[in-house]
């Protein structure tokens, strides 16, 4: 279903801070001048249609004592779906993107410890027979951009 | 993170329930009071363990179909200054220094660029090229062609 102005209002409003309150949807609904029921049913549809991929708390694994890292693999095109299945099968893989480059698979590992990054990548190398390039951030200069719907 | 935090994380990492009293709903599942749950979430938010509570849009579906990871080869001794400059551009969503892998991967500065067309992204790249000037020894754009997975963090239950 195509997005309308109400959907856009909801998406833009929910990228900020959702209240920790007994009736948080009601608070947002009031700000957006709509009923709580409409907000909830719209939100459900946006999630079902995958316009929103998630709605809830975004945890920072590093602040929780874990770690994450961006990793890349040069996957031969004829093995791409097989390797995707192997890599996505690890629960530590939080995101995975295909990119148009010889380094064509880029995934983010989120693990409960720094050692687990190395261990998971070793397992991925064993299962795929391919070299994993582990590229953890050395410095962060900026993170954050709201996508205006 | 203690056991209760961990339980709260595993109960909420895939999302908040779409019911009028979502925290009450989760508290009931965890067999704790809603007040305790709200307090723990507030604490984790204040400690930065929760970055924010909100929605993650699929930027493709919002019309941002040109999403490039731009990677740049800049001198290591200039990385702080150049990284700060790139990171402050309004169209850069993430900017990081990452390790090189020579010879096949010479790039040490990563900036994510998002646009509604490749032409729009190309204009942004031009701005970065002129900003970096002689300090840039090479760059590439890696456009995403498919989201293979996007679940976010998943802690497993202990």
Interface residues (C-beta under 8 A of the other chain):
Chain A: X3 X11 X14 X15 X16 X17 X18 X20 X21 X22 X23 X24 X25 X26 X36 X40 X43 X44 X46 X47 X49 X50 X51 X52 X53 X54 X55 X56 X57 X58 X59 X60 X61 X63 X64 X65 X70 X72 X84 X87 X88 X91 X92 X93 X94 X95 X96 X97 X98 X99 X100 X101 X103 X105 X106 X107 X110 X112 X133 X135 X136 X137 X138 X139 X140 X141 X142 X143 X144 X145 X147 X148 X149
Chain B: X1 X5 X9 X12 X13 X14 X15 X16 X18 X19 X20 X21 X22 X23 X24 X34 X38 X41 X42 X44 X45 X47 X48 X49 X50 X51 X52 X53 X54 X55 X56 X57 X58 X59 X61 X62 X64 X69 X79 X80 X83 X84 X86 X87 X88 X91 X92 X93 X94 X95 X96 X97 X98 X99 X101 X105 X110 X114 X140 X142 X143 X144 X145 X146 X147 X148 X149 X150 X151 X152 X153 X154 X155 X156
